[in-house]
Amino acid sequence: MKPMNGIEKWLAKRGVSVDDIAEIVYTLQRPYNPDLTMEECQVSVRVVLEKREVQYVLYTGIALDELAERRLLPEPLQAIMERDESLYGVDETLALGITNVYGMIGLTSFGYLDKVKPGIIRQLNIKGEKIHVFLDDLVAGLAAAASARIAHGDPNANQYHLPESQ
């Protein structure tokens, strides 16, 4: 098993593993790629996590969730975070920074995951003692980007070329 890097440790501290995210990626891509393995999904998640811009988004969102749990945010932001206000939208906006790393397919997958909330995303979205206003969306963004990465690399995908100039 590969040792966790810094961002994986931050995710683990919040109850999220690479395997949790890879399961969602597998579910998204398996219908289009019957030879896909969980290992390929884990690799894809880790490749996305290696991007510094992705790490910065994750650090920011996780820190805001943790500050809200400790009641350290100024009002009205503290109340908004505690209620996970449906019109807040900043959490989804931040997650879009991750989904866009691999193009529009990441965006459509994110919309689907945000609505359906499979696996760990559903668990994070359940209101409890922890606040995951940002993390549930960030995990959806990670899964969408890792899924899009696999889709872009599918050797069976149709290839189109420009016609020769006339």
C-alpha atoms as a printed R data frame, in Angstrom:
    type eleno elety resid chain resno       x      y       z
1   ATOM     1    CA   MET     A     1   0.000  0.000   0.000
2   ATOM     2    CA   LYS     A     2   1.323  3.414  -0.974
3   ATOM     3    CA   PRO     A     3   2.099  5.758   1.970
4   ATOM     4    CA   MET     A     4  -0.230  8.745   2.301
5   ATOM     5    CA   ASN     A     5   0.988 12.159   1.239
6   ATOM     6    CA   GLY     A     6   0.032 15.381   3.045
7   ATOM     7    CA   ILE     A     7  -3.324 15.953   1.368
8   ATOM     8    CA   GLU     A     8  -4.311 12.301   1.782
9   ATOM     9    CA   LYS     A     9  -3.628 12.676   5.509
10  ATOM    10    CA   TRP     A    10  -5.869 15.768   5.652
11  ATOM    11    CA   LEU     A    11  -8.622 13.820   3.900
12  ATOM    12    CA   ALA     A    12  -8.145 10.795   6.183
13  ATOM    13    CA   LYS     A    13  -8.398 13.036   9.233
14  ATOM    14    CA   ARG     A    14 -11.858 14.006   7.927
15  ATOM    15    CA   GLY     A    15 -12.863 10.385   7.275
16  ATOM    16    CA   VAL     A    16 -12.179 10.201   3.526
17  ATOM    17    CA   SER     A    17  -9.801  7.760   1.834
18  ATOM    18    CA   VAL     A    18  -8.517  7.446  -1.712
19  ATOM    19    CA   ASP     A    19 -10.412  4.145  -1.850
20  ATOM    20    CA   ASP     A    20 -13.686  5.909  -0.979
21  ATOM    21    CA   ILE     A    21 -13.220  8.290  -3.885
22  ATOM    22    CA   ALA     A    22 -11.972  5.542  -6.233
23  ATOM    23    CA   GLU     A    23 -15.191  3.578  -5.637
24  ATOM    24    CA   ILE     A    24 -17.201  6.513  -6.958
25  ATOM    25    CA   VAL     A    25 -14.861  6.888  -9.939
26  ATOM    26    CA   TYR     A    26 -15.254  3.192 -10.693
27  ATOM    27    CA   THR     A    27 -19.049  3.469 -10.576
28  ATOM    28    CA   LEU     A    28 -18.963  6.450 -12.952
29  ATOM    29    CA   GLN     A    29 -16.582  4.963 -15.516
30  ATOM    30    CA   ARG     A    30 -17.276  1.215 -15.431
31  ATOM    31    CA   PRO     A    31 -20.288  1.392 -17.817
32  ATOM    32    CA   TYR     A    32 -18.016  2.953 -20.464
33  ATOM    33    CA   ASN     A    33 -14.893  0.944 -19.722
34  ATOM    34    CA   PRO     A    34 -15.628 -2.713 -18.824
35  ATOM    35    CA   ASP     A    35 -11.920 -3.493 -18.317
36  ATOM    36    CA   LEU     A    36 -11.482 -0.749 -15.710
37  ATOM    37    CA   THR     A    37  -9.965 -1.799 -12.393
38  ATOM    38    CA   MET     A    38 -10.191 -0.281  -8.930
39  ATOM    39    CA   GLU     A    39  -6.414  0.130  -9.016
40  ATOM    40    CA   GLU     A    40  -6.691  2.347 -12.106
41  ATOM    41    CA   CYS     A    41  -9.303  4.430 -10.290
42  ATOM    42    CA   GLN     A    42  -7.046  4.776  -7.235
43  ATOM    43    CA   VAL     A    43  -4.173  5.875  -9.468
44  ATOM    44    CA   SER     A    44  -6.401  8.424 -11.168
45  ATOM    45    CA   VAL     A    45  -7.525  9.879  -7.838
46  ATOM    46    CA   ARG     A    46  -3.896 10.150  -6.692
47  ATOM    47    CA   VAL     A    47  -2.836 11.838  -9.948
48  ATOM    48    CA   VAL     A    48  -5.552 14.461  -9.447
49  ATOM    49    CA   LEU     A    49  -4.492 14.868  -5.793
50  ATOM    50    CA   GLU     A    50  -0.901 15.542  -6.894
51  ATOM    51    CA   LYS     A    51  -1.934 18.751  -8.642
52  ATOM    52    CA   ARG     A    52  -1.015 21.697  -6.486
53  ATOM    53    CA   GLU     A    53  -4.099 23.685  -7.499
54  ATOM    54    CA   VAL     A    54  -6.281 20.777  -6.323
55  ATOM    55    CA   GLN     A    55  -4.399 20.586  -3.036
56  ATOM    56    CA   TYR     A    56  -4.887 24.306  -2.427
57  ATOM    57    CA   VAL     A    57  -8.636 24.014  -2.991
58  ATOM    58    CA   LEU     A    58  -8.829 21.043  -0.622
59  ATOM    59    CA   TYR     A    59  -6.757 22.722   2.090
60  ATOM    60    CA   THR     A    60  -8.972 25.806   1.904
61  ATOM    61    CA   GLY     A    61 -12.297 23.946   2.033
62  ATOM    62    CA   ILE     A    62 -11.229 21.548   4.767
63  ATOM    63    CA   ALA     A    63  -9.861 24.409   6.868
64  ATOM    64    CA   LEU     A    64 -13.147 26.308   6.576
65  ATOM    65    CA   ASP     A    65 -15.096 23.208   7.662
66  ATOM    66    CA   GLU     A    66 -12.785 22.751  10.642
67  ATOM    67    CA   LEU     A    67 -12.994 26.411  11.663
68  ATOM    68    CA   ALA     A    68 -16.789 26.218  11.502
69  ATOM    69    CA   GLU     A    69 -16.755 23.137  13.753
70  ATOM    70    CA   ARG     A    70 -14.704 25.067  16.301
71  ATOM    71    CA   ARG     A    71 -17.092 28.033  15.929
72  ATOM    72    CA   LEU     A    72 -14.268 30.344  14.850
73  ATOM    73    CA   LEU     A    73 -15.872 31.967  11.817
74  ATOM    74    CA   PRO     A    74 -17.379 35.454  11.978
75  ATOM    75    CA   GLU     A    75 -21.137 35.848  11.735
76  ATOM    76    CA   PRO     A    76 -23.111 35.452   9.592
77  ATOM    77    CA   LEU     A    77 -20.670 32.966   7.987
78  ATOM    78    CA   GLN     A    78 -20.679 30.780  11.105
79  ATOM    79    CA   ALA     A    79 -24.478 30.441  11.030
80  ATOM    80    CA   ILE     A    80 -24.467 29.791   7.270
81  ATOM    81    CA   MET     A    81 -21.945 26.995   7.678
82  ATOM    82    CA   GLU     A    82 -23.743 25.442  10.651
83  ATOM    83    CA   ARG     A    83 -26.996 25.330   8.684
84  ATOM    84    CA   ASP     A    84 -25.304 24.378   5.409
85  ATOM    85    CA   GLU     A    85 -27.562 26.922   3.723
86  ATOM    86    CA   SER     A    86 -28.764 25.664   0.348
87  ATOM    87    CA   LEU     A    87 -28.212 29.016  -1.382
88  ATOM    88    CA   TYR     A    88 -24.659 29.436  -0.085
89  ATOM    89    CA   GLY     A    89 -23.102 27.894  -3.220
90  ATOM    90    CA   VAL     A    90 -19.515 28.824  -2.376
91  ATOM    91    CA   ASP     A    91 -18.797 25.183  -1.580
92  ATOM    92    CA   GLU     A    92 -19.851 24.076  -5.058
93  ATOM    93    CA   THR     A    93 -17.991 26.987  -6.631
94  ATOM    94    CA   LEU     A    94 -14.771 25.995  -4.885
95  ATOM    95    CA   ALA     A    95 -15.212 22.355  -5.965
96  ATOM    96    CA   LEU     A    96 -15.574 23.451  -9.598
97  ATOM    97    CA   GLY     A    97 -11.903 24.412  -9.474
98  ATOM    98    CA   ILE     A    98 -11.169 20.700  -9.190
99  ATOM    99    CA   THR     A    99 -13.717 19.467 -11.732
100 ATOM   100    CA   ASN     A   100 -12.439 21.795 -14.438
101 ATOM   101    CA   VAL     A   101  -8.946 20.293 -14.363
102 ATOM   102    CA   TYR     A   102 -10.086 17.681 -16.918
103 ATOM   103    CA   GLY     A   103 -12.698 19.593 -18.876
104 ATOM   104    CA   MET     A   104 -16.442 19.621 -19.329
105 ATOM   105    CA   ILE     A   105 -16.989 15.921 -18.637
106 ATOM   106    CA   GLY     A   106 -15.804 16.633 -15.091
107 ATOM   107    CA   LEU     A   107 -18.433 19.336 -14.767
108 ATOM   108    CA   THR     A   108 -21.289 17.094 -15.879
109 ATOM   109    CA   SER     A   109 -20.104 14.284 -13.601
110 ATOM   110    CA   PHE     A   110 -19.890 16.724 -10.691
111 ATOM   111    CA   GLY     A   111 -23.490 17.826 -11.244
112 ATOM   112    CA   TYR     A   112 -24.596 14.209 -11.207
113 ATOM   113    CA   LEU     A   113 -22.617 13.412  -8.043
114 ATOM   114    CA   ASP     A   114 -23.857 16.541  -6.290
115 ATOM   115    CA   LYS     A   115 -27.441 15.472  -6.934
116 ATOM   116    CA   VAL     A   116 -27.183 11.705  -6.307
117 ATOM   117    CA   LYS     A   117 -24.545 11.857  -3.520
118 ATOM   118    CA   PRO     A   118 -23.227  8.285  -3.726
119 ATOM   119    CA   GLY     A   119 -20.957  6.586  -1.187
120 ATOM   120    CA   ILE     A   120 -18.766  8.768   0.989
121 ATOM   121    CA   ILE     A   121 -20.384 11.923  -0.430
122 ATOM   122    CA   ARG     A   122 -23.706 10.913   1.145
123 ATOM   123    CA   GLN     A   123 -22.004 10.121   4.453
124 ATOM   124    CA   LEU     A   124 -20.302 13.528   4.510
125 ATOM   125    CA   ASN     A   125 -23.557 15.287   3.687
126 ATOM   126    CA   ILE     A   126 -25.386 13.854   6.722
127 ATOM   127    CA   LYS     A   127 -25.689 16.502   9.407
128 ATOM   128    CA   GLY     A   128 -23.947 15.518  12.618
129 ATOM   129    CA   GLU     A   129 -21.262 16.750  14.952
130 ATOM   130    CA   LYS     A   130 -18.864 17.450  12.079
131 ATOM   131    CA   ILE     A   131 -19.344 20.150   9.489
132 ATOM   132    CA   HIS     A   132 -18.621 19.091   5.913
133 ATOM   133    CA   VAL     A   133 -20.132 21.996   3.991
134 ATOM   134    CA   PHE     A   134 -17.116 22.040   1.684
135 ATOM   135    CA   LEU     A   135 -15.782 18.501   1.907
136 ATOM   136    CA   ASP     A   136 -18.756 16.672   0.409
137 ATOM   137    CA   ASP     A   137 -18.553 18.887  -2.685
138 ATOM   138    CA   LEU     A   138 -14.754 18.705  -2.821
139 ATOM   139    CA   VAL     A   139 -14.897 14.900  -2.783
140 ATOM   140    CA   ALA     A   140 -17.491 15.004  -5.576
141 ATOM   141    CA   GLY     A   141 -15.140 17.304  -7.498
142 ATOM   142    CA   LEU     A   142 -12.216 14.941  -6.972
143 ATOM   143    CA   ALA     A   143 -14.223 11.937  -8.116
144 ATOM   144    CA   ALA     A   144 -15.519 13.839 -11.162
145 ATOM   145    CA   ALA     A   145 -12.008 14.952 -12.150
146 ATOM   146    CA   ALA     A   146 -10.497 11.489 -11.654
147 ATOM   147    CA   SER     A   147 -13.349 10.001 -13.686
148 ATOM   148    CA   ALA     A   148 -12.859 12.551 -16.467
149 ATOM   149    CA   ARG     A   149  -9.135 11.789 -16.483
150 ATOM   150    CA   ILE     A   150  -9.911  8.116 -17.112
151 ATOM   151    CA   ALA     A   151 -12.437  8.994 -19.833
152 ATOM   152    CA   HIS     A   152  -9.895 11.197 -21.611
153 ATOM   153    CA   GLY     A   153  -7.342  8.372 -21.564
154 ATOM   154    CA   ASP     A   154  -9.683  5.624 -22.769
155 ATOM   155    CA   PRO     A   155  -7.941  3.967 -25.731
156 ATOM   156    CA   ASN     A   156 -11.318  2.780 -27.056
157 ATOM   157    CA   ALA     A   157 -12.697  6.312 -27.342
158 ATOM   158    CA   ASN     A   158 -13.449  7.529 -30.840
159 ATOM   159    CA   GLN     A   159 -10.674  9.608 -32.355
160 ATOM   160    CA   TYR     A   160 -11.477 12.357 -34.845
161 ATOM   161    CA   HIS     A   161  -9.026 14.131 -37.093
162 ATOM   162    CA   LEU     A   162  -9.302 17.260 -39.153
163 ATOM   163    CA   PRO     A   163  -9.750 16.646 -42.864
164 ATOM   164    CA   GLU     A   164  -6.895 17.544 -45.131
165 ATOM   165    CA   SER     A   165  -7.028 21.154 -46.394
166 ATOM   166    CA   GLN     A   166  -8.423 21.490 -49.871
